[in-house]
Amino acid sequence: MSKPKPPKVSFHDFLDKFPEIELPVTLTNDTQLEFSRSNEPLPQAMVAKLIAAIEGEDPDEFTEFVPCLKIPKTHDFHAIVYWKAGLMSYQYILATLTKKGELIDKAAIAGTYSDGESLVQSVATIEDDWIIYIISGKTEAEQTSYDASSSKAFNLELLATGEIITSN
């Protein structure tokens, strides 16, 4: 008796999971709920073949990946954002890929992360000029409330080549 063949996964089908949306868009913990309602988590076969190549490792079985959006008008490459939900780490990942599906660049642009000592939360807005404005705040375990003065703001920029750089 032969083993069943794994389902065939195409890059085109993968990209179809990411709806193209108009910019600007703001990514927060709350918008993740909207993406989860509108978009099905990526099938395991796509995670194993395509997300693993983006992540650079095989994700564990407890990590979930939800396609969020595709950035419009990227003529020479594809730019996608997915939600990566793991243990104590929830991140929006921006990944840029060649037309053949090869990774150009990737960056975590928003989300929540805890190392048990502190909680870091970030919110990102992707503008229609491909500038990504990020605000990140950290709360230490001993703090009883968030101190807004500890927030940091920085920008990333998505270049026409698909590279993601820090900008001023």
MITITOR-47969 format. One record per residue: residue number from 0; residue in three letters; x, y, z of N, C-alpha, C in turn. Coordinates in steps of 0.001 Angstrom, whole numbers, plus 500000, padded with zeros to 6 digits. Example, Ala and Ser with C-alpha at 12.3 -4.5 7.8 and 13.67 -1.06 7.14 Angstrom:
// MITITOR-47969
0 ALA 513190 494310 507800 512300 495500 507800 513200 496700 507800
1 SER 512850 497750 507080 513670 498940 507140 512900 500030 507870
// end
This chain:
// MITITOR-47969
0 MET 500838 498820 500000 500000 500000 500000 500882 501242 500000
1 SER 500620 502165 499103 501460 503361 499005 500910 504489 499875
2 LYS 501822 505357 500265 501432 506524 501073 500649 507503 500209
3 PRO 499662 508197 500803 498977 509217 500006 499942 510365 499707
4 LYS 499830 510907 498506 500700 512010 498122 500268 513268 498860
5 PRO 501242 514076 499295 500865 515335 499928 500210 516243 498892
6 PRO 499293 517104 499345 498618 517969 498384 499620 518876 497679
7 LYS 499383 519102 496402 500264 519969 495623 500015 521414 496044
8 VAL 501094 522138 496263 501008 523520 496719 501647 524405 495660
9 SER 500876 525368 495164 501455 526283 494185 501634 527670 494812
10 PHE 502623 528377 494327 502889 529739 494793 501704 530642 494462
11 HIS 501095 530425 493304 499933 531217 492894 498766 531020 493882
12 ASP 498495 529766 494265 497427 529492 495235 497732 530136 496587
13 PHE 499010 530108 496963 499455 530747 498205 499149 532247 498161
14 LEU 499540 532903 497090 499296 534349 496971 497810 534686 496977
15 ASP 496999 533790 496424 495543 534016 496402 494939 534062 497807
16 LYS 495629 533529 498786 495143 533553 500177 495256 534951 500792
17 PHE 496045 535833 500161 496303 537170 500683 495511 538198 499877
18 PRO 494453 538761 500454 493674 539756 499712 494460 541061 499539
19 GLU 494389 541598 498341 495023 542895 498094 494118 543975 498664
20 ILE 494668 544853 499489 493852 545889 500098 494449 547259 499797
21 GLU 493613 548269 499924 494081 549633 499719 494813 550114 500956
22 LEU 495867 550858 500716 496633 551459 501797 496138 552883 502006
23 PRO 496283 553451 503175 497013 552959 504339 496220 551917 505125
24 VAL 496957 551128 505903 496359 550148 506800 497150 550165 508106
25 THR 496432 550061 509211 497071 550003 510526 496906 548596 511081
26 LEU 498004 548050 511574 498027 546691 512103 498165 546743 513621
27 THR 497129 546264 514305 497104 546208 515764 496685 544809 516185
28 ASN 496683 544553 517478 496176 543264 517955 494713 543088 517579
29 ASP 493947 544179 517558 492529 544089 517219 492298 543793 515743
30 THR 493130 544333 514845 492917 544060 513424 493180 542595 513103
31 GLN 493982 541942 513908 494230 540516 513695 492924 539736 513762
32 LEU 492013 540148 514622 490716 539464 514725 489931 539572 513422
33 GLU 489991 540739 512796 489315 540927 511507 489922 540023 510439
34 PHE 491247 539970 510393 491902 539111 509413 491537 537647 509645
35 SER 491469 537227 510901 491124 535838 511212 489693 535507 510827
36 ARG 488792 536482 510933 487400 536254 510516 487275 536167 509000
37 SER 488072 536964 508297 487954 537057 506834 488800 536027 506096
38 ASN 489921 535625 506683 490873 534768 505988 491135 533503 506803
39 GLU 491066 532382 506137 491346 531091 506783 492837 530979 507098
40 PRO 493187 530292 508200 494616 530037 508442 495210 529289 507245
41 LEU 496485 529468 507020 497135 528793 505898 497148 527286 506135
42 PRO 496821 526508 505103 496861 525049 505240 498275 524573 505583
43 GLN 498362 523454 506280 499643 522916 506723 500605 522694 505565
44 ALA 500093 522274 504419 500973 522031 503269 501634 523330 502808
45 MET 500908 524455 502851 501488 525755 502475 502490 526228 503524
46 VAL 502170 525973 504784 503097 526345 505853 504397 525562 505684
47 ALA 504272 524253 505468 505444 523386 505358 506317 523754 504157
48 LYS 505704 524124 503055 506491 524393 501846 506890 525857 501723
49 LEU 505950 526782 501911 506213 528182 501592 506555 529046 502801
50 ILE 505814 528906 503884 506115 529701 505082 507450 529258 505681
51 ALA 507724 527984 505685 509002 527498 506222 510171 528126 505464
52 ALA 510025 528309 504152 511089 528944 503364 511250 530416 503761
53 ILE 510153 531091 504047 510211 532497 504476 510803 532588 505882
54 GLU 510341 531726 506774 510772 531761 508166 512206 531247 508351
55 GLY 512680 530454 507397 514029 529907 507511 514109 528695 508407
56 GLU 512950 528172 508805 512899 526976 509647 511498 526386 509565
57 ASP 511389 525130 509963 510074 524500 509998 509347 524962 511250
58 PRO 508206 525631 511087 507448 526064 512266 506928 524858 513049
59 ASP 506800 525028 514366 506261 523933 515167 504753 523817 514945
60 GLU 504189 522716 515405 502754 522450 515158 501834 523351 515960
61 PHE 502370 524125 516902 501547 525005 517725 501459 526420 517163
62 THR 502258 526728 516152 502271 528067 515564 501272 528114 514419
63 GLU 500448 529159 514438 499428 529342 513408 499803 530528 512530
64 PHE 499473 530427 511269 499763 531484 510310 498469 531874 509611
65 VAL 498134 533171 509678 496920 533678 509038 497338 534701 507984
66 PRO 496919 534500 506737 497227 535492 505720 496436 536775 506004
67 CYS 497087 537915 505908 496417 539181 506204 496161 539994 504945
68 LEU 497216 540326 504233 497038 541213 503082 498199 541117 502125
69 LYS 497926 541610 500923 498949 541765 499896 499012 543252 499577
70 ILE 500204 543816 499554 500376 545229 499247 500214 545417 497740
71 PRO 499370 546384 497340 499104 546568 495908 500250 547273 495171
72 LYS 500241 547112 493867 501117 547828 492929 502601 547561 493127
73 THR 502930 546344 493546 504337 545940 493628 504640 545194 492337
74 HIS 505023 545898 491322 505096 545334 489973 506144 544239 489808
75 ASP 507302 544388 490427 508395 543440 490192 508556 542399 491285
76 PHE 507707 542438 492296 507778 541493 493399 506413 541420 494073
77 HIS 506274 540517 495019 505062 540405 495832 505412 540798 497258
78 ALA 504518 541554 497907 504703 541922 499313 503461 541469 500061
79 ILE 503650 540568 501018 502542 540018 501783 502773 540268 503270
80 VAL 501669 540291 504008 501738 540378 505462 500937 539213 506014
81 TYR 501557 538471 506922 500842 537390 507599 500998 537536 509100
82 TRP 500042 536940 509812 500022 536926 511274 500617 535605 511710
83 LYS 501639 535676 512553 502297 534487 513080 501983 534425 514567
84 ALA 501209 533423 514964 500790 533286 516360 501464 532066 516968
85 GLY 502404 532342 517864 503114 531281 518558 502986 531462 520058
86 LEU 503742 530715 520803 503713 530780 522253 504347 532086 522722
87 MET 503571 532939 523372 504024 534217 523924 504552 535182 522863
88 SER 504204 534950 521601 504673 535802 520517 503635 535828 519405
89 TYR 503156 537030 519118 502154 537240 518070 502671 538365 517202
90 GLN 502976 538072 515947 503626 539065 515112 503004 539156 513730
91 TYR 502993 540389 513215 502716 540618 511802 504065 540607 511099
92 ILE 504194 539755 510099 505431 539634 509331 505171 540163 507923
93 LEU 505999 541111 507499 505997 541589 506117 507077 540813 505389
94 ALA 506697 540138 504315 507665 539381 503517 507549 539814 502065
95 THR 508693 539963 501431 508710 540285 500005 509321 539097 499262
96 LEU 508718 538786 498131 509081 537599 497371 509199 537939 495893
97 THR 510114 537260 495214 510226 537440 493768 508974 536880 493106
98 LYS 508844 537116 491829 507704 536582 491078 507713 535053 491069
99 LYS 508877 534447 491321 508992 532986 491375 508777 532443 492780
100 GLY 508651 533349 493781 508408 532902 495142 509626 532841 496032
101 GLU 510755 533360 495578 511970 533355 496396 511956 534559 497330
102 LEU 512393 534355 498554 512406 535419 499557 513393 536511 499172
103 ILE 512915 537765 499211 513791 538923 499039 514164 539462 500418
104 ASP 513144 539708 501251 513372 540286 502567 512156 540018 503444
105 LYS 512330 540171 504749 511201 540049 505663 511501 540828 506930
106 ALA 510418 541253 507609 510566 541991 508864 509306 541810 509693
107 ALA 509492 541676 511001 508359 541720 511926 508026 543193 512098
108 ILE 506788 543585 511801 506456 545009 511815 505492 545407 512926
109 ALA 504831 544458 513542 503908 544766 514646 503620 543485 515395
110 GLY 502997 543637 516583 502603 542459 517347 502874 542606 518825
111 THR 502844 541467 519498 503051 541408 520941 504002 540271 521241
112 TYR 504949 540537 522144 505933 539534 522513 506184 539634 524012
113 SER 506300 538492 524676 506649 538484 526089 507744 537458 526329
114 ASP 508722 537863 527139 509778 536930 527533 509624 536516 528993
115 GLY 508469 536852 529589 508217 536546 530982 508628 537681 531906
116 GLU 509566 538501 531477 510044 539647 532253 509362 540938 531820
117 SER 509078 541035 530520 508460 542247 529993 507525 541895 528843
118 LEU 506669 542845 528533 505719 542713 527429 505999 543838 526447
119 VAL 506254 543494 525197 506508 544483 524156 505348 544422 523172
120 GLN 504750 545585 522918 503663 545676 521949 504020 546709 520904
121 SER 503739 546390 519647 504030 547294 518546 502814 547388 517637
122 VAL 502619 548580 517105 501554 548862 516143 502223 549456 514912
123 ALA 501755 549073 513731 502353 549586 512494 501271 550125 511568
124 THR 501612 551184 510859 500767 551700 509790 501579 551671 508512
125 ILE 501028 551003 507493 501668 550964 506182 500960 552007 505322
126 GLU 501704 553014 504911 501158 554097 504096 501204 553733 502618
127 ASP 500487 554489 501797 500450 554166 500371 501765 554460 499655
128 ASP 502700 555164 500305 504032 555367 499732 505022 554303 500219
129 TRP 504505 553259 500896 505255 552113 501388 506165 552443 502550
130 ILE 505903 553562 503226 506585 553852 504483 505781 553157 505578
131 ILE 506466 552509 506493 505815 551778 507586 506191 552478 508885
132 TYR 505196 553088 509520 505404 553789 510783 505107 552814 511922
133 ILE 506058 552660 512837 505919 551693 513918 506096 552393 515256
134 ILE 505176 552121 516163 505273 552573 517553 505380 551305 518405
135 SER 506384 551281 519274 506614 550107 520107 506732 550532 521556
136 GLY 506040 549823 522424 506098 550115 523854 506398 548861 524650
137 LYS 507055 549072 525787 507471 547953 526622 506986 548180 528048
138 THR 506436 547142 528649 506014 547186 530041 506768 546097 530795
139 GLU 507455 546486 531852 508182 545522 532676 507204 544827 533616
140 ALA 507528 543631 534037 506639 542822 534887 506261 543547 536179
141 GLU 507186 544321 536741 506903 544982 538021 506059 546251 537868
142 GLN 505882 546736 536624 505071 547934 536404 503593 547590 536519
143 THR 502829 548494 537121 501388 548270 537239 500615 548927 536110
144 SER 501247 549869 535388 500589 550496 534248 501636 550841 533195
145 TYR 501155 551058 532002 502024 551364 530865 502491 552810 530938
146 ASP 503771 553040 530722 504355 554373 530695 504576 554761 529227
147 ALA 503716 555649 528707 503783 556036 527298 505104 556690 526930
148 SER 505789 557295 527892 507062 557953 527587 508153 556945 527207
149 SER 507926 555672 527494 508907 554646 527128 508709 554137 525697
150 SER 507690 554630 525005 507427 554199 523628 508513 554692 522687
151 LYS 508748 553896 521663 509717 554274 520638 509017 554248 519291
152 ALA 509351 555228 518472 508795 555299 517125 509936 555157 516123
153 PHE 509694 554400 515080 510673 554300 514005 509945 553947 512714
154 ASN 510651 554074 511610 510064 553838 510297 510854 552783 509542
155 LEU 510142 552011 508784 510738 551131 507794 510227 551592 506442
156 GLU 510939 551237 505398 510489 551580 504058 510623 550360 503167
157 LEU 509587 550129 502384 509599 549060 501399 510061 549685 500085
158 LEU 511222 549239 499600 511774 549786 498361 511197 549082 497137
159 ALA 511360 549703 495974 510854 549132 494720 511551 547822 494366
160 THR 512668 547526 495021 513389 546270 494798 512860 545141 495671
161 GLY 511985 545488 496638 511484 544498 497589 512256 544486 498888
162 GLU 513328 545253 498983 514083 545333 500242 513309 546152 501258
163 ILE 513475 545803 502523 512848 546531 503631 513988 547172 504421
164 ILE 513978 548497 504477 515080 549203 505135 514537 550096 506255
165 THR 515419 550447 507191 515081 551440 508208 515225 552794 507560
166 SER 514231 553661 507741 514289 555002 507166 514094 556039 508254
167 ASN 514378 557285 507929 514242 558371 508901 513030 559217 508614
// end
